[in-house]
Structure formats: structure tokens, C-alpha cells
Amino acid sequence: MISDTIKIGILGIGGIGGFVGAPLAKKYKDSTTKIIFICRGETKNAIQNEGLLFESKGVKETIFPDLASDNPSEIGILDVLILTCKSYSISNILSTYKDCINAETIIITLQNVVNAKEIIRETLPEVSQIMEGCIYVASNVKKPGYVQHVGGPGKIFVGGKENNPLIDLLVSGGLDITYVANINQILWKKYLFVAPVAAITSAYKVTFGQLLADQNLMHILENMMIEIQSLASKNNINLTKEDIETSKELLTKFPFESKSSLQLDFENHNQTEKQFLVDYVIENAGKYEIETPYYNGVNEKINTLYEVS
């Protein structure tokens, strides 16, 4: 990042991409920092013609990036690529946009997984600069080109090789982003919340508020978290009883009617992240001979309910 112009690509302008991209595009309009929304289809057309409509805390703004495109040759080589797509899209998307990535490109991941680096390296083994990260936010697409921030603080944590100038640039652009040396601990702490909550709300078709109000479901949720705690320990990550309590408490920070993105994808008959939020836990626990009766039970319920093969 030594050139006068810095090109930052936001890949996937859904709930997370819109939340991250909107403040950056607004702040760096007409500057040497170029913000590119990498999107296609109806989303691309809507943003090209009318801008991104972003709503947060009751305020709506229309924001135009420097470029909205799905054409790698038009996008060019990126200094920074922020991956805000779904986990299942990473490999395919990186293959599509490999010509926008070189040895100097920094890739920031914001998926709800603990193995993003491995997923990226499977597709692009030569990529050296990966900053794994996570974001705490509930943000949804109302329609193509219209993103609504509905809850959560929007705090971002990233790890990897320390890069203060980049972090400063993103903070100045309106993001609440913090570098942490031990990102794996943070990724697992978020996974401790995201994965079991996504699974149980999908299996029982309940909102966050309904989950909180149901003692039986909260008992199942806690035991699913304990199963993840056991898996984390095999990856040299110590998740404490306090971490589990913090994760359960986090449910109270969201509106009563909030739903997990996994649940919404099932309801809308979209492709889902079940592979990363449910199957990953069961399969990897199996490798370590960790029993996961609660995860197994919820998984069976999801498979039956949504006819997952």
C-alpha cells in the first residue's frame, strides 16, 4: 500500500457488505482512496442507477461508491479486498476475481467461521496477506441496493500481520475496527455465539427473543456451546464458562424479533451456511471423538424440517 491511490474492494453488497461499504464510500468520495462495490445482477444495477440506500438507527442515506461492478478487468488490482460474502461463496468468488488480487493485496475476512484462512488458501495458495476477522452486527438486505442495519454494535476485529496504516484508514472511514494479535480466540468466541444460535433458531423456527424466553431451548443452547467449547480446546483455544454466559447474554442485545441469517436463508429457500455452522462442528468433533448429542439432535431436526439431504 505505497501507491498514491488505494483501491478497496467490498466483495458482496449484502447486509454486511452494505454496512461496511456505506461509511467508507461516503467518507472517501472524491479522494485518493477508491471504494469499489463488487456486486452483480439486480444489486449492481440498483447501485449503479440509484446508489446504495443504507438505513441505520432510523436514518436513510443514499451512497454512491467510486465503482459498482462485477467485471474483474474494470475493477483492476485491489490493494485491499474485504470479503463480506457468505462462507459458501468464498472459493467460487475468489476464483472469479483472482485477477484483481496480487501478492500485495490484503484480504480481510468477515465470515462467521473459524477456518477462513484455510478456505482462501485452498483456492489461492499464493495469497500471503490474509487478515482474518469478524463483525458483530445484524444487518439485512431489504431489497437489492437497500441495506438496513437492525442491531448490534458493528464492532470489527481483525488479526494477521499488523498493519496500522490500513486500520487507521478504515477507522477514519467510519468503521469500528480493532487489530488483535490473537484473532483465533476472538473468532472462536464469536463462533460460540453465532453457530449454536443459528442452528437452534433454524431448527425450532424461533426469533432471538423467543429463544431467550424458552428455558428448555436455552438449556439446549448452553449444551451446544459446551460442545463447541470442547472442540475449541482441541484447537488450543480456551473458552471459559464466562464466555458461554457472555454469549447467552449477547442475545439480549438484539431486537426480540431478530432472526439468524441461517434461519432467514432456510425460510427464503436460499443456499445456506449450514456446512460451516452445523456440519463443521459435528464433523470436526467426530475427528477428536468428542460427543455432540445436542448438536446432533438440532442437526437432525433441521434436516427433517427443511428436507436437507
N, C-alpha and C positions, 0 to 999 in steps of 0.2 A: 504493500500500500504506500508507494512512494510517488505515484503519479499525481499530477495536479487535480485530475478528475477521478473521483471514486465512484464506482458503479456498484450499487447494492441491489441485488435481485431478491424479491419476495416470491417464493415459489408456491403458488396455491392461494388464491384470494378467497378463502372461505372464512369461517369465524375467526380463526387465529391469524391467518394472513391479513385479513382486513384490520384486525385490532392492532397488529404490529405495523402494517404498512401505512395506515392512515396518518398517524402522527409524523412519521418520517417523511412522507410525501408532502405533507403540509409545511413542515419546518424547512425542508431543503428545496422547496420550489425556487427556481431561478438561482441555484447555487452551483458550486463545482461538485457537490455530491448528488449523483443522479439516482433516483429511486425508480426501479423498474418492477412493475407488477407482471409476473409471469402467470398468465391465465389463458383460458381458451373458451370457445363456444359462446354461450349467452353471457357469461360473466365478462369476457373480453369485450364483446360488442357493447354491453351496457356501460362499462367503464370508459371505453374509447369515445362513446357518444355523449354520455351524461355524467361521467365521473363516478367515483365510488361514494355512495351515500352511507355515511358512518354515523351511528347513533350510540351515544354513551351518556348515562345519567340524565336522560331526557333531552339532551342537546343533539340535534341533527346537523351534520356538515357534509357538503359535497366537496370531494377532494380529487384532484387530477394528478396522477403520477407523471413522471417525465416520459414514461412509455408503458403501455399495456400491450403485451404481445405474447404469442406462443411460437414465434419464429426465431430459432437459435441464431441465424445469420444476422437478423435485425437486432437482437439482444447483444450479441458480441461477448467478449470475455468479461467475466464479472470479477470484481475484487472480493466481494462478499456475496454468498448465497445463503439466504435464510430459508430453511426448509420448514414450511408450515403445512405441508400436505399430510394426508393420512399415512400411517405406517406402511400399509399395504401398497402404497403408490411409490415408495422411495426408489426401489430398484428400477422400475419402468421409467420413472421421470428422470432419474439421473442418466439413464441410457439415452433418453431423448435429448437432454441438454448437455451432454458430455463435451460438446464443442464450445460451451460457454464457461468451462472450468479448466484451469491450468494448474500448474504446480504451486502458483502463488495464491490461488483462490482459497479463501477461508469459508468453510461450510459450517453454519450454525444449525443445529438440530433442535426442534421444539416438539418432538413427538412424545407420546405417553408410553415410552418403552425404556428398558434399561440396556438395550443392545444396539442402539442406533449406529454406533461406530462400525460394528461388525456387518450390519446390513449394507452400509455405504461401501465398505471395503470389498464386499463380495462383488459389487458392480464396478467400482472404480478403485482397484487396488493401489493405483499410483497416487491417489489423493493423500496428501500429508497433513493438511491443516484442517482438522475437524474439532470444532468446539461443541461438545455435547451439552444440551441444555434442556430446560423445562420451563413451562409457564403456568401460573396459577390464575386461570380466568375462565369464565363461562361467556362465550361469545358465539352467536349463531347467524347463519345466513337467512334473512327473511325472504329474499328472492335474489336472483343473480344481480350483483352490483350493489346490494343493500345488506350491510352487516350491522348487527345490533349487539352491543356489549350488555349482557344481562346481569352479570355478577362476578365476584372475585376481584382481587386487587390488581391483577395484571402483572404481578411481580415475575421477573425472569431471572433465572440463574444459569450461568454457563461456566464450563470448565475448559480443559485442554491447555494449550500453550498460552501463557498470559499475554494479553495484548491491550495495554492501557489506552493507546490512541483510538482503537476501534471501540472499546467500551465507552470512552468519553464521547465519541461521535454519536453513538446510539443513545446515550443518556441525554445529550444535547438535543437529539431528535425527538425527545419526549418519551423514551422507553424507560421503565423502571427496571434496569438490568444490572446485575451484580456478578462479578467474577468470583468464583470459589475454587480453591486448589483441589479440594476433594469432591468433585462433582458426583462421583458414583454414590456417595452417601445421600446426597440430595435427590438424585434420580430414584433411588430405591425408596426414599421417604415419600416421594410423590406417588410412586407406583403402589406403595402400600395403601394409599387412599384411592387412587384412580381405578386400579384393576378390580378389586373386590366390589367397589361401589357400582362400577359399570356393569359387572356381571350380575349382581343381585337385583339391581333396579330393572335390568332387562328380563331376568328370569321371573320376577314377580310383578312386573309391569307397575311399578310404584315410582312416585316422584321422590326427591330427596326428603321432603317434609313428611311424606307418608312412611318412608323408611325409618326416619327418626322416631316416629310415633308408635312404631310396632316393635315391642320388646323381643318377640321371637325372631324377627328379621335382624334386629341389632345383635342378637346373640349369634346368629349365623354369620353376620358380617364380621364380628370380632374374631370368630374362629377362622374365617378365611384369611384375616390379617395375620393371625398367628401362623397359619400355613406359609404365608409369604415371608414372615419373619424367619422361619426355619430355612427356607430357600435362600434368603439373603445371607444368612450366616455361612452357608456353603460357598458364597461368593465373597467372603471376608468382609461382609457388611453387618454391623451390629445395630439392629433395630430393637429399641427398648419397649418396655410396657408403656412408658410415657409417650413414645412415638405413636403407638396404637391409640392411646387416649386422645392425642392431638389430632390424629386422622379422623376419629369419630366426631370430635368437636368441630372439625372443619365443615361438616355437613350443615351446621347451624349458620354458617356464613353465607349460604346460598339461599335464594328465594325458595319458599315452600314448594312451588310448582316446578322447580328445576328438574331437568332430566339429563341423564348421562348421554354423551354423543353416541355411545354404542347402542343404547336404547332407542334413540332417535333414528339411527341408521336401520335398525331392525324394523321399526314402525313404518319407515318410509321405503322399505324394501331396497335399501341401498347396500352396496358392499360394506362389510363391517370389519372392525379391528379385533374381532373375537380371537383370531390366531395369536395376537400379541398380548391380549389382556386376560384370556382364559386358558387357551391351549398351551401357551408358553409356560404358565405356572405348573400345570399338571404334568406336561412332558418333562420339564427340567427337574421337577421334584422327583419324578419317577427315576431319573438317572441317578439321583442321590439316595434312592429308596426312602424318600420322605412320604409319609401317608398324607393324602389330601381328601379326606372324606367329605368335607364341606364344599370344597371347590368342585369335586366330582358330582355332588348332588345338584349344585347350581348349574353345572355344565349340562347334565342330563335334562334338567328342566328347560334350559334354553334350546337344546337340540330338539326336544319334543315340541315345544311351543312354536318354534319358528321353522320346524322341519329342516334343520341344518343337517346336511349329510356328512 
